[in-house]
Amino acid sequence: MCRNIKPLFNFEPSATDAEIHEAALQFVRKISGSNKPSMRNKDVFDHAVRTIAHAAHDLLVALETTQPPRNREEVAAKARAKSALRFGPKPVAAQ
């Protein structure tokens, strides 16, 4: 899965249209292998982003859960801590 696409379900407040669009854009970039489409493919690329964003919005509205909504700040803090562990300073080998 593309690391830049973040879960958007079960947050309070709900995911914004901008967040859904950004996730759709990242998905289309990933599967097309293109960060920025050529002029020839721009319309098809943009159409795919709009279609996927619409489908994602419909999905997020329809999903149900019994879990309480997650806190965006707590989830972001956990992600930062995990990233710090993964990409933090490497131990120096003894000589």
N, C-alpha and C positions, 0 to 999 in steps of 0.2 A: 504494500500500500504506500502511496505517496506520503512522505512524512509531513508535507505542508498541509495536507487535508486533515482538519481537526474534527472530532465528533461534535455534532451540533444538536443532538437530541437531549432532551430533559434538562434544559438549563432555564433558570429564571433570572432575567427575562429571556424569552424565546430567542432563537437565532434570528438575526435581521436578514432582510433581503440582500444586503451587501455581503454578509458572511456567507450566505448560500451561493451567491454569484461567484465569490472568490473561490469557494470549494469547487464549484463547477468548472471554473476557469483552470484551476490546478489540475483537475481530472482530465480535461480536454488536452491541456499541454502535455500531460504525462502520456496519454495513449496515442497522441499524434506525433510525439517526439519533437514538437516544435514549440519554442517559447513564444515566438511571434510568427504568425503565418505570413506567407507571401501575399502580395496583393491579389493574386489569382485565387488563393484559398481563403481570403479573409471572410467572405460572406458565409461560406460553409462552416468555417471555424466559429464565427459568432453565432450562427444558427445552432450549432451543437451546444455551445455554452448556454444559450437561452433555453433550449430544450431540456438539458440536464438540470439546470437550475429550477425550472418549473417542476420537473419530476421529483427533485429533491425536496422542494417545498411541499408538494403533495404528500410525500412520504412522511416528512416531519410532522405535518398536521394530523395524519392518520395514525401514527404510532401511538400506542398506549403503554403505560407502565404503572406499577404500584409503588415504585420507588419515589422518594421525595426528590424534588428538583436539585440538581447539583449547583454549587456555587462556582462561578467562573474564576474568581480570584484564587480559590483553593485549588482548583484544577490547574490553573496556570502556575501556581507556586510549586505543585508537585512536578509538573513538567520541567520547570527550571532546575529543581533539585536533581531530577533524573539526568538532565543534560549536563549538569555540573559534574556528576559522578562519571558520566560517560566520556566527557571531553575535558575533564579537569587535568591538572598537571600530572605528568607521568612520574613515578618514582625513579630516582637515579640509582642505577645499578652500582653495587659495591665493587671496588677495584682491588 
